[in-house]
Amino acid sequence: MVRATNIYTAEAYLAGEVVSEIRHEYINGAIIPMTGGTPNHNDIASNLVSILKIALKKRPYRVFILDQRLWIPSVNRYTYPDVMVVPKPIEFQSGRTDTLINPGLIAEVLSPSTQAYDRGDKFTAYRTISTFTEYLLIDQHQIHVEHRVRTAENQWLISEYNSPQMTLKLDSIGIEIPIADLYADVDGVGA
């Protein structure tokens, strides 16, 4: 991940983000532009959101995609997860109505330029959020999903799914997702 050299206040970042045409992450004073997605990235994220929206209809959750900002106060970081499931009532950063703080499930669609960051530093930051209990890392070039579940304080279980015949069970929200549905209509991936 490219690191910015200038240091900015969170207030300057948020003011700029309101008028910016592209999204940026804020990592402890550095403002990092977010890269654009690919059609496969968008299809996978859209498939997941569609599945979640239908499964969670009339249940106490909200589902957000791509442009919803998350604040991680313990590490002074703002980011835009690909998909978030947030229990109701949603909680905002104090003084804001556009920045969430209480995700339960986060999903990231991996790209070659961000996969190490999504598995490493970003996951480390997400783990500081007390409400965060499930993490999906979804490969866009082959069928492969990493499912990380908090099992205890400082303890996570990792499961992998690499076949369209497998079914992913999301215990925190009580739903199951066929891997084939997650990869439906994704070019070059044999689902």
C-alpha positions, 0 to 999 in steps of 0.5 A: 500500500502506498503511504502519503508523506503529508500529515493531516488532521482528521478534521481536514480529511473529513472536510476534503472527503465531503467534496472529493470525487474519489474516496480516500482512507485516513490512516493516522494523519495520512490520506491515501486514495482508494483504487477503483474496482474491477467488474469482478470486484463490483459483481462479487460485492453486489452479489454479497449485498443482494444476498445479505439484503434479502436474508436480513430483510425485516431483521435488526441489521443494516447492510452497506456497500463501498461508499459508507465510511467507517471510523476506527478510533483506537487507531485513528483510521477512516476506511471504506469497507467493501461491505458491512453489516451493522446491527441496529441501531447504527452508531455514528462517530460523535458529531457526524451522520456519515461515519459508522463505528459499530460493524458486526461483519465486514467483507473485503473483495481482494485485489492484487494491490490490496490483499496483503493490507486487507489480511494484515494491517486492516484486519489488525485495525478492524479487530480493535472494534468491539462489535466486529465479529466476522470478516470475509476476504473474497478473491475476485480471480478464483473461487476462494473465500477466507472467513474469520470469526471471533471465537474469544477475546484475541482469538479468531478461527479461519475457515476457507471455501474454494468450491462452488458446492460449499456453503458459507455459514455466517453465525453472527447474523444467522444466514448461509450463503452458497459460494456459487451464489457469491460468484454468480456471473463473475467473469473468468471464475468457474462458479 
